[in-house]
Amino acid sequence: MSERRLGDILREKRESLNLTVEEVARITKLKKSTIVALEKGDYKELQEAVYIRGFLKIYASLLGLDYRDLSPLLDRELKLAGKLEEEAEERRIQVPLLFTSIIAFILIVILIVVFVFHWNPKSIIFRTERQSPKIESVQPGKTELQKEFPSVEKTTPESKTPEAIPPKVQKEKEVLVEIRGLDYSWLRVTVDDKKVFEGFLKSGESYSWKGKERITIRTGNAGGISIRVNGRDLGTLGKKGEVLEREFPAE
């Protein structure tokens, strides 16, 4: 029985979380072409092996997979694609270049030391001229004192106007949603038609959002989160592993 392909594992896990390639690219900041290449096992379209390993770590972390379990599969497929040979060849090229750079650095240091020991500081004459600062005499200007008498004006007492009574303000409708993680769950939250959260909620983590019109919750594991709406405990949204979307309007 042949071993499963790494790309199939990634694709099946992504689809089980109801995530599209575009959504994964937006969350992980990876290129869409990189995600497609990882799922197809088309490593020739990607860069060196060290970058491919980095891409897989980011993708696996989003999907909740352990990179250490996927690493042997990646090495086997990279070897078949010839990427490991390219990586070894690059290392063989980099070692002589590093050795040459070290030798060049040592020679430069030796030249600097020789120059310093043979340099005669008496051959350089520094000429400095001091200029005495010019002092200008300042004559104080004449000032005149004038006596001022404050003018007195008759003022009439102001009549007090009654304070205006502010109108009663009606309380605006709003909705408060509090979420607590019970299990590792993917979550997307939209407040008043604006997305405010998209990612994974771990067990024990809690968040809250307040909206003026509505709050929409979409999750890939309805049994993995508990929810309270305006102080009312609604329990879990659904069953474990269930993909569900609920909307809570303002009250």
HELIX and SHEET records of a PDB file:
HELIX    1   1 LEU A    6  SER A   16  1                                  11    
HELIX    2   2 VAL A   21  THR A   28  1                                   8    
HELIX    3   3 LYS A   32  LYS A   40  1                                   9    
HELIX    4   4 TYR A   43  GLU A   45  5                                   3    
HELIX    5   5 ALA A   49  LEU A   63  1                                  15    
HELIX    6   6 TYR A   67  LEU A   80  1                                  14    
HELIX    7   7 LYS A   83  PHE A  117  1                                  35    
HELIX    8   8 PRO A  121  SER A  123  5                                   3    
HELIX    9   9 ALA A  222  GLY A  224  5                                   3    
SHEET    1   A 4 SER A 206  GLY A 211  0                                        
SHEET    2   A 4 VAL A 175  GLY A 181 -1                                        
SHEET    3   A 4 ILE A 225  VAL A 229 -1                                        
SHEET    4   A 4 ARG A 232  THR A 236 -1                                        
SHEET    1   B 4 LYS A 194  LEU A 201  0                                        
SHEET    2   B 4 SER A 185  VAL A 191 -1                                        
SHEET    3   B 4 ARG A 214  THR A 219 -1                                        
SHEET    4   B 4 LEU A 244  PRO A 249 -1                                        
END                                                                             
